[in-house]
Amino acid sequence: MILQIETPALLFGATSLILLAYTNRFLTIATIVRGLKKHIRKSKTIRFYWKSKT
């Protein structure tokens, strides 16, 4: 296997972009969870609605 000089440079850039994507995804999910938690505390009740398939 021949390792060119450009290979580490490309991998370094790709790694930072992948980490940035996962950070954005985590922040989005955390925002949704916080909003749901605030909504549940505001309503003080948890209701689940189930649809029956029969």
PyMOL Python script that loads the backbone (N, CA, C, O; Angstrom):
from pymol import cmd

cmd.read_pdbstr("""\
ATOM      1  N   MET A   1       0.846  -1.180   0.000  1.00  0.00           N
ATOM      2  CA  MET A   1       0.000   0.000   0.000  1.00  0.00           C
ATOM      3  C   MET A   1       0.886   1.236   0.000  1.00  0.00           C
ATOM      4  O   MET A   1       1.797   1.361   0.817  1.00  0.00           O
ATOM      5  N   ILE A   2       0.612   2.129  -0.908  1.00  0.00           N
ATOM      6  CA  ILE A   2       1.379   3.366  -1.014  1.00  0.00           C
ATOM      7  C   ILE A   2       0.541   4.495  -0.432  1.00  0.00           C
ATOM      8  O   ILE A   2      -0.593   4.724  -0.854  1.00  0.00           O
ATOM      9  N   LEU A   3       1.112   5.197   0.543  1.00  0.00           N
ATOM     10  CA  LEU A   3       0.419   6.313   1.187  1.00  0.00           C
ATOM     11  C   LEU A   3       0.930   7.617   0.590  1.00  0.00           C
ATOM     12  O   LEU A   3       2.078   8.006   0.805  1.00  0.00           O
ATOM     13  N   GLN A   4       0.077   8.271  -0.146  1.00  0.00           N
ATOM     14  CA  GLN A   4       0.453   9.542  -0.761  1.00  0.00           C
ATOM     15  C   GLN A   4       0.441  10.656   0.285  1.00  0.00           C
ATOM     16  O   GLN A   4      -0.161  10.501   1.348  1.00  0.00           O
ATOM     17  N   ILE A   5       1.079  11.737   0.002  1.00  0.00           N
ATOM     18  CA  ILE A   5       1.128  12.871   0.935  1.00  0.00           C
ATOM     19  C   ILE A   5      -0.242  13.558   1.055  1.00  0.00           C
ATOM     20  O   ILE A   5      -0.517  14.202   2.067  1.00  0.00           O
ATOM     21  N   GLU A   6      -1.085  13.429   0.053  1.00  0.00           N
ATOM     22  CA  GLU A   6      -2.401  14.078   0.079  1.00  0.00           C
ATOM     23  C   GLU A   6      -3.405  13.322   0.944  1.00  0.00           C
ATOM     24  O   GLU A   6      -4.382  13.918   1.399  1.00  0.00           O
ATOM     25  N   THR A   7      -3.197  12.045   1.182  1.00  0.00           N
ATOM     26  CA  THR A   7      -4.169  11.228   1.904  1.00  0.00           C
ATOM     27  C   THR A   7      -4.426  11.732   3.327  1.00  0.00           C
ATOM     28  O   THR A   7      -5.591  11.906   3.685  1.00  0.00           O
ATOM     29  N   PRO A   8      -3.410  11.975   4.157  1.00  0.00           N
ATOM     30  CA  PRO A   8      -3.703  12.496   5.497  1.00  0.00           C
ATOM     31  C   PRO A   8      -4.392  13.858   5.481  1.00  0.00           C
ATOM     32  O   PRO A   8      -5.229  14.143   6.337  1.00  0.00           O
ATOM     33  N   ALA A   9      -4.044  14.690   4.518  1.00  0.00           N
ATOM     34  CA  ALA A   9      -4.672  16.010   4.427  1.00  0.00           C
ATOM     35  C   ALA A   9      -6.158  15.882   4.120  1.00  0.00           C
ATOM     36  O   ALA A   9      -6.970  16.614   4.687  1.00  0.00           O
ATOM     37  N   LEU A  10      -6.520  14.977   3.246  1.00  0.00           N
ATOM     38  CA  LEU A  10      -7.940  14.764   2.924  1.00  0.00           C
ATOM     39  C   LEU A  10      -8.683  14.146   4.096  1.00  0.00           C
ATOM     40  O   LEU A  10      -9.814  14.536   4.384  1.00  0.00           O
ATOM     41  N   LEU A  11      -8.066  13.193   4.774  1.00  0.00           N
ATOM     42  CA  LEU A  11      -8.715  12.557   5.916  1.00  0.00           C
ATOM     43  C   LEU A  11      -8.910  13.527   7.072  1.00  0.00           C
ATOM     44  O   LEU A  11      -9.925  13.459   7.766  1.00  0.00           O
ATOM     45  N   PHE A  12      -7.970  14.418   7.288  1.00  0.00           N
ATOM     46  CA  PHE A  12      -8.090  15.390   8.364  1.00  0.00           C
ATOM     47  C   PHE A  12      -9.287  16.313   8.144  1.00  0.00           C
ATOM     48  O   PHE A  12     -10.045  16.587   9.075  1.00  0.00           O
ATOM     49  N   GLY A  13      -9.451  16.786   6.923  1.00  0.00           N
ATOM     50  CA  GLY A  13     -10.597  17.642   6.602  1.00  0.00           C
ATOM     51  C   GLY A  13     -11.917  16.907   6.721  1.00  0.00           C
ATOM     52  O   GLY A  13     -12.900  17.466   7.207  1.00  0.00           O
ATOM     53  N   ALA A  14     -11.948  15.669   6.285  1.00  0.00           N
ATOM     54  CA  ALA A  14     -13.178  14.879   6.344  1.00  0.00           C
ATOM     55  C   ALA A  14     -13.565  14.588   7.790  1.00  0.00           C
ATOM     56  O   ALA A  14     -14.749  14.585   8.127  1.00  0.00           O
ATOM     57  N   THR A  15     -12.586  14.346   8.636  1.00  0.00           N
ATOM     58  CA  THR A  15     -12.867  14.050  10.042  1.00  0.00           C
ATOM     59  C   THR A  15     -13.537  15.224  10.734  1.00  0.00           C
ATOM     60  O   THR A  15     -14.493  15.038  11.487  1.00  0.00           O
ATOM     61  N   SER A  16     -13.050  16.420  10.488  1.00  0.00           N
ATOM     62  CA  SER A  16     -13.660  17.583  11.133  1.00  0.00           C
ATOM     63  C   SER A  16     -15.083  17.823  10.624  1.00  0.00           C
ATOM     64  O   SER A  16     -15.947  18.245  11.393  1.00  0.00           O
ATOM     65  N   LEU A  17     -15.333  17.562   9.357  1.00  0.00           N
ATOM     66  CA  LEU A  17     -16.688  17.721   8.825  1.00  0.00           C
ATOM     67  C   LEU A  17     -17.649  16.686   9.405  1.00  0.00           C
ATOM     68  O   LEU A  17     -18.806  17.003   9.683  1.00  0.00           O
ATOM     69  N   ILE A  18     -17.182  15.458   9.587  1.00  0.00           N
ATOM     70  CA  ILE A  18     -18.026  14.418  10.180  1.00  0.00           C
ATOM     71  C   ILE A  18     -18.364  14.768  11.623  1.00  0.00           C
ATOM     72  O   ILE A  18     -19.511  14.620  12.044  1.00  0.00           O
ATOM     73  N   LEU A  19     -17.377  15.231  12.383  1.00  0.00           N
ATOM     74  CA  LEU A  19     -17.626  15.624  13.769  1.00  0.00           C
ATOM     75  C   LEU A  19     -18.590  16.802  13.841  1.00  0.00           C
ATOM     76  O   LEU A  19     -19.433  16.854  14.737  1.00  0.00           O
ATOM     77  N   LEU A  20     -18.481  17.733  12.924  1.00  0.00           N
ATOM     78  CA  LEU A  20     -19.391  18.876  12.882  1.00  0.00           C
ATOM     79  C   LEU A  20     -20.820  18.421  12.597  1.00  0.00           C
ATOM     80  O   LEU A  20     -21.764  18.936  13.196  1.00  0.00           O
ATOM     81  N   ALA A  21     -20.983  17.472  11.699  1.00  0.00           N
ATOM     82  CA  ALA A  21     -22.317  16.960  11.370  1.00  0.00           C
ATOM     83  C   ALA A  21     -22.952  16.274  12.578  1.00  0.00           C
ATOM     84  O   ALA A  21     -24.131  16.483  12.863  1.00  0.00           O
ATOM     85  N   TYR A  22     -22.171  15.457  13.289  1.00  0.00           N
ATOM     86  CA  TYR A  22     -22.723  14.781  14.462  1.00  0.00           C
ATOM     87  C   TYR A  22     -23.030  15.765  15.583  1.00  0.00           C
ATOM     88  O   TYR A  22     -23.992  15.568  16.326  1.00  0.00           O
ATOM     89  N   THR A  23     -22.235  16.818  15.717  1.00  0.00           N
ATOM     90  CA  THR A  23     -22.507  17.838  16.731  1.00  0.00           C
ATOM     91  C   THR A  23     -23.828  18.533  16.440  1.00  0.00           C
ATOM     92  O   THR A  23     -24.637  18.732  17.346  1.00  0.00           O
ATOM     93  N   ASN A  24     -24.054  18.902  15.192  1.00  0.00           N
ATOM     94  CA  ASN A  24     -25.312  19.555  14.817  1.00  0.00           C
ATOM     95  C   ASN A  24     -26.500  18.631  15.052  1.00  0.00           C
ATOM     96  O   ASN A  24     -27.555  19.078  15.503  1.00  0.00           O
ATOM     97  N   ARG A  25     -26.335  17.348  14.750  1.00  0.00           N
ATOM     98  CA  ARG A  25     -27.425  16.395  14.963  1.00  0.00           C
ATOM     99  C   ARG A  25     -27.738  16.264  16.452  1.00  0.00           C
ATOM    100  O   ARG A  25     -28.906  16.237  16.840  1.00  0.00           O
ATOM    101  N   PHE A  26     -26.700  16.182  17.289  1.00  0.00           N
ATOM    102  CA  PHE A  26     -26.901  16.079  18.729  1.00  0.00           C
ATOM    103  C   PHE A  26     -27.601  17.319  19.273  1.00  0.00           C
ATOM    104  O   PHE A  26     -28.508  17.201  20.098  1.00  0.00           O
ATOM    105  N   LEU A  27     -27.196  18.502  18.826  1.00  0.00           N
ATOM    106  CA  LEU A  27     -27.813  19.735  19.311  1.00  0.00           C
ATOM    107  C   LEU A  27     -29.279  19.820  18.899  1.00  0.00           C
ATOM    108  O   LEU A  27     -30.108  20.316  19.662  1.00  0.00           O
ATOM    109  N   THR A  28     -29.601  19.347  17.713  1.00  0.00           N
ATOM    110  CA  THR A  28     -30.993  19.351  17.261  1.00  0.00           C
ATOM    111  C   THR A  28     -31.849  18.412  18.105  1.00  0.00           C
ATOM    112  O   THR A  28     -32.953  18.771  18.514  1.00  0.00           O
ATOM    113  N   ILE A  29     -31.341  17.217  18.363  1.00  0.00           N
ATOM    114  CA  ILE A  29     -32.088  16.262  19.183  1.00  0.00           C
ATOM    115  C   ILE A  29     -32.245  16.791  20.606  1.00  0.00           C
ATOM    116  O   ILE A  29     -33.309  16.639  21.205  1.00  0.00           O
ATOM    117  N   ALA A  30     -31.197  17.410  21.154  1.00  0.00           N
ATOM    118  CA  ALA A  30     -31.270  17.963  22.508  1.00  0.00           C
ATOM    119  C   ALA A  30     -32.312  19.074  22.586  1.00  0.00           C
ATOM    120  O   ALA A  30     -33.024  19.179  23.585  1.00  0.00           O
ATOM    121  N   THR A  31     -32.412  19.900  21.555  1.00  0.00           N
ATOM    122  CA  THR A  31     -33.406  20.968  21.526  1.00  0.00           C
ATOM    123  C   THR A  31     -34.819  20.398  21.504  1.00  0.00           C
ATOM    124  O   THR A  31     -35.711  20.913  22.179  1.00  0.00           O
ATOM    125  N   ILE A  32     -35.023  19.348  20.737  1.00  0.00           N
ATOM    126  CA  ILE A  32     -36.344  18.714  20.674  1.00  0.00           C
ATOM    127  C   ILE A  32     -36.720  18.114  22.026  1.00  0.00           C
ATOM    128  O   ILE A  32     -37.858  18.259  22.474  1.00  0.00           O
ATOM    129  N   VAL A  33     -35.771  17.442  22.677  1.00  0.00           N
ATOM    130  CA  VAL A  33     -36.046  16.827  23.980  1.00  0.00           C
ATOM    131  C   VAL A  33     -36.353  17.896  25.017  1.00  0.00           C
ATOM    132  O   VAL A  33     -37.270  17.729  25.821  1.00  0.00           O
ATOM    133  N   ARG A  34     -35.603  18.992  25.010  1.00  0.00           N
ATOM    134  CA  ARG A  34     -35.873  20.072  25.963  1.00  0.00           C
ATOM    135  C   ARG A  34     -37.258  20.673  25.741  1.00  0.00           C
ATOM    136  O   ARG A  34     -37.965  20.984  26.699  1.00  0.00           O
ATOM    137  N   GLY A  35     -37.646  20.836  24.473  1.00  0.00           N
ATOM    138  CA  GLY A  35     -38.974  21.363  24.174  1.00  0.00           C
ATOM    139  C   GLY A  35     -40.079  20.432  24.645  1.00  0.00           C
ATOM    140  O   GLY A  35     -41.090  20.885  25.181  1.00  0.00           O
ATOM    141  N   LEU A  36     -39.890  19.130  24.447  1.00  0.00           N
ATOM    142  CA  LEU A  36     -40.885  18.170  24.923  1.00  0.00           C
ATOM    143  C   LEU A  36     -40.967  18.166  26.445  1.00  0.00           C
ATOM    144  O   LEU A  36     -42.054  18.073  27.015  1.00  0.00           O
ATOM    145  N   LYS A  37     -39.825  18.267  27.091  1.00  0.00           N
ATOM    146  CA  LYS A  37     -39.813  18.289  28.551  1.00  0.00           C
ATOM    147  C   LYS A  37     -40.544  19.521  29.080  1.00  0.00           C
ATOM    148  O   LYS A  37     -41.305  19.430  30.043  1.00  0.00           O
ATOM    149  N   LYS A  38     -40.313  20.670  28.447  1.00  0.00           N
ATOM    150  CA  LYS A  38     -40.998  21.902  28.853  1.00  0.00           C
ATOM    151  C   LYS A  38     -42.503  21.780  28.631  1.00  0.00           C
ATOM    152  O   LYS A  38     -43.294  22.229  29.461  1.00  0.00           O
ATOM    153  N   HIS A  39     -42.893  21.179  27.524  1.00  0.00           N
ATOM    154  CA  HIS A  39     -44.310  20.996  27.211  1.00  0.00           C
ATOM    155  C   HIS A  39     -44.980  20.080  28.236  1.00  0.00           C
ATOM    156  O   HIS A  39     -46.096  20.354  28.675  1.00  0.00           O
ATOM    157  N   ILE A  40     -44.308  19.000  28.615  1.00  0.00           N
ATOM    158  CA  ILE A  40     -44.878  18.064  29.590  1.00  0.00           C
ATOM    159  C   ILE A  40     -45.005  18.726  30.953  1.00  0.00           C
ATOM    160  O   ILE A  40     -46.012  18.550  31.638  1.00  0.00           O
ATOM    161  N   ARG A  41     -43.992  19.486  31.349  1.00  0.00           N
ATOM    162  CA  ARG A  41     -44.075  20.174  32.641  1.00  0.00           C
ATOM    163  C   ARG A  41     -45.178  21.224  32.641  1.00  0.00           C
ATOM    164  O   ARG A  41     -45.830  21.440  33.662  1.00  0.00           O
ATOM    165  N   LYS A  42     -45.390  21.877  31.502  1.00  0.00           N
ATOM    166  CA  LYS A  42     -46.422  22.901  31.407  1.00  0.00           C
ATOM    167  C   LYS A  42     -47.814  22.282  31.498  1.00  0.00           C
ATOM    168  O   LYS A  42     -48.688  22.830  32.170  1.00  0.00           O
ATOM    169  N   SER A  43     -48.028  21.164  30.839  1.00  0.00           N
ATOM    170  CA  SER A  43     -49.351  20.539  30.844  1.00  0.00           C
ATOM    171  C   SER A  43     -49.573  19.671  32.079  1.00  0.00           C
ATOM    172  O   SER A  43     -50.719  19.397  32.436  1.00  0.00           O
ATOM    173  N   LYS A  44     -48.498  19.232  32.739  1.00  0.00           N
ATOM    174  CA  LYS A  44     -48.531  18.426  33.962  1.00  0.00           C
ATOM    175  C   LYS A  44     -49.243  17.096  33.796  1.00  0.00           C
ATOM    176  O   LYS A  44     -49.541  16.430  34.788  1.00  0.00           O
ATOM    177  N   THR A  45     -49.513  16.707  32.599  1.00  0.00           N
ATOM    178  CA  THR A  45     -50.077  15.384  32.350  1.00  0.00           C
ATOM    179  C   THR A  45     -49.397  14.791  31.133  1.00  0.00           C
ATOM    180  O   THR A  45     -48.977  15.499  30.218  1.00  0.00           O
ATOM    181  N   ILE A  46     -49.303  13.496  31.150  1.00  0.00           N
ATOM    182  CA  ILE A  46     -48.765  12.783  29.998  1.00  0.00           C
ATOM    183  C   ILE A  46     -49.883  11.909  29.462  1.00  0.00           C
ATOM    184  O   ILE A  46     -50.433  11.073  30.179  1.00  0.00           O
ATOM    185  N   ARG A  47     -50.206  12.106  28.224  1.00  0.00           N
ATOM    186  CA  ARG A  47     -51.264  11.321  27.605  1.00  0.00           C
ATOM    187  C   ARG A  47     -50.688  10.613  26.387  1.00  0.00           C
ATOM    188  O   ARG A  47     -49.990  11.207  25.566  1.00  0.00           O
ATOM    189  N   PHE A  48     -50.994   9.363  26.300  1.00  0.00           N
ATOM    190  CA  PHE A  48     -50.581   8.585  25.150  1.00  0.00           C
ATOM    191  C   PHE A  48     -51.827   8.150  24.397  1.00  0.00           C
ATOM    192  O   PHE A  48     -52.784   7.650  24.988  1.00  0.00           O
ATOM    193  N   TYR A  49     -51.802   8.343  23.110  1.00  0.00           N
ATOM    194  CA  TYR A  49     -52.925   7.952  22.281  1.00  0.00           C
ATOM    195  C   TYR A  49     -52.474   6.791  21.393  1.00  0.00           C
ATOM    196  O   TYR A  49     -51.507   6.905  20.641  1.00  0.00           O
ATOM    197  N   TRP A  50     -53.177   5.702  21.495  1.00  0.00           N
ATOM    198  CA  TRP A  50     -52.842   4.510  20.728  1.00  0.00           C
ATOM    199  C   TRP A  50     -53.905   4.290  19.676  1.00  0.00           C
ATOM    200  O   TRP A  50     -55.101   4.376  19.955  1.00  0.00           O
ATOM    201  N   LYS A  51     -53.470   4.011  18.485  1.00  0.00           N
ATOM    202  CA  LYS A  51     -54.409   3.659  17.423  1.00  0.00           C
ATOM    203  C   LYS A  51     -54.472   2.132  17.333  1.00  0.00           C
ATOM    204  O   LYS A  51     -53.447   1.458  17.232  1.00  0.00           O
ATOM    205  N   SER A  52     -55.664   1.620  17.370  1.00  0.00           N
ATOM    206  CA  SER A  52     -55.786   0.168  17.226  1.00  0.00           C
ATOM    207  C   SER A  52     -55.893  -0.163  15.753  1.00  0.00           C
ATOM    208  O   SER A  52     -56.529   0.557  14.982  1.00  0.00           O
ATOM    209  N   LYS A  53     -55.270  -1.251  15.377  1.00  0.00           N
ATOM    210  CA  LYS A  53     -55.275  -1.654  13.969  1.00  0.00           C
ATOM    211  C   LYS A  53     -56.409  -2.637  13.663  1.00  0.00           C
ATOM    212  O   LYS A  53     -56.499  -3.148  12.547  1.00  0.00           O
ATOM    213  N   THR A  54     -57.258  -2.899  14.627  1.00  0.00           N
ATOM    214  CA  THR A  54     -58.347  -3.846  14.368  1.00  0.00           C
ATOM    215  C   THR A  54     -59.581  -3.164  13.900  1.00  0.00           C
ATOM    216  O   THR A  54     -60.588  -3.821  13.638  1.00  0.00           O
TER     217      THR A  54
END
""", "prot")
cmd.dss("prot")
cmd.show_as("cartoon", "prot")
cmd.util.cbc("prot")
cmd.orient("prot")
